[in-house]
Amino acid sequence: EELARRGLSVSYGVLEVEGPPHERRFTCAAVIDGEEVGVGTGASKKAAEQAAAREALEKLAGAA
């Protein structure tokens, strides 16, 4: 939502999937304008994407 207010859009990509099917660990990246701005890990893709978004927002807040 914050990125949309700034006129930017974010996409997410799965970088890595580890572990057995019942204990997966996902690593995802948040990408803005072709640049990786955040990476996060979690037990689901959604959790990993949210962690990546959090890192991206922290970086953007520091740059603003």
C-alpha positions as CSV (number, residue, x, y, z in Angstrom):
1,E,0.0,0.0,0.0
2,E,2.8,2.4,0.9
3,L,4.5,1.7,-2.4
4,A,1.3,2.3,-4.3
5,R,1.0,5.7,-2.7
6,R,4.5,6.4,-4.0
7,G,3.5,5.3,-7.5
8,L,5.7,2.2,-7.3
9,S,4.7,-1.4,-7.7
10,V,6.3,-4.4,-6.1
11,S,6.5,-8.0,-7.3
12,Y,7.8,-11.0,-5.4
13,G,9.9,-14.0,-6.5
14,V,10.7,-17.2,-4.7
15,L,14.5,-17.5,-4.4
16,E,14.7,-20.7,-2.5
17,V,12.6,-23.5,-1.1
18,E,14.2,-25.8,1.6
19,G,13.1,-28.7,3.7
20,P,10.8,-31.6,3.4
21,P,7.2,-31.1,2.3
22,H,5.8,-30.9,5.8
23,E,8.5,-28.5,7.0
24,R,9.2,-26.1,4.1
25,R,11.2,-22.9,4.4
26,F,10.7,-20.3,1.7
27,T,13.0,-17.4,0.8
28,C,11.4,-14.6,-1.3
29,A,12.6,-11.3,-2.7
30,A,10.6,-8.1,-3.1
31,V,11.5,-6.4,-6.4
32,I,10.7,-2.8,-7.3
33,D,11.5,-1.6,-10.8
34,G,13.8,-4.6,-11.4
35,E,15.8,-4.0,-8.3
36,E,15.7,-6.4,-5.3
37,V,15.0,-4.3,-2.3
38,G,14.1,-6.9,0.3
39,V,14.5,-10.5,1.1
40,G,12.6,-12.5,3.7
41,T,12.1,-16.1,4.9
42,G,9.1,-17.9,6.3
43,A,7.2,-21.1,6.7
44,S,5.0,-20.1,3.8
45,K,5.4,-18.1,0.6
46,K,3.1,-15.4,2.1
47,A,5.1,-15.2,5.3
48,A,8.3,-14.9,3.3
49,E,6.8,-12.2,1.0
50,Q,5.6,-10.2,4.0
51,A,9.1,-10.4,5.6
52,A,10.6,-9.2,2.3
53,A,8.1,-6.4,2.1
54,R,8.9,-5.3,5.7
55,E,12.6,-5.2,4.8
56,A,11.9,-3.2,1.6
57,L,9.8,-0.7,3.5
58,E,12.5,-0.3,6.1
59,K,15.1,0.4,3.4
60,L,12.8,2.9,1.6
61,A,12.0,4.7,4.9
62,G,15.7,5.1,5.5
63,A,16.2,6.4,2.0
64,A,13.4,8.9,2.2
